[in-house]
């Protein structure tokens, strides 16, 4: 987490990074989304800007997966659950 006055100090990705909010607080940068199986094997990975909704990348990361999908509360929504259910039964 950071204080807003520190944003100007970030020079490397200044033109790309974005401010985002999590359940814990505000941050500046990027988000790393990982999908692992029950053996801790990496199945999918993607990076998004800090201001991108977490739920946007789940359908893309879940392609070809079978079984239950467990995620943090930043990924939960009723429309997403319905969409994934329809795709899994198609």
Steps between C-alpha positions, in 0.01 A plus 500: 500500500613854453414857573388711200798733538736213403352442152732758341805303623416200281691567179548163326140437392372856543319505163348152541424426868159591640350563841274222626310396811492163671309379804802608707554847354639704211809413297684621192623259236386169357314185605627147446225239460600134538301179461646194674367149547484300824861386440619865492575473129463825306223471240453861387644844567422852390597854600256791498520868584411597855165651400368194311216304663626156611191329363582599140787252469342193662316368189823523300704324771237229555492376139545124497476461878267245659382475859463764767648847472594659832599867518527799729206731555625746237411241236148415616179608325169332421515580124852353477393181680204462262720560195762245613227244581347536152840460335580190708177324404514592129 
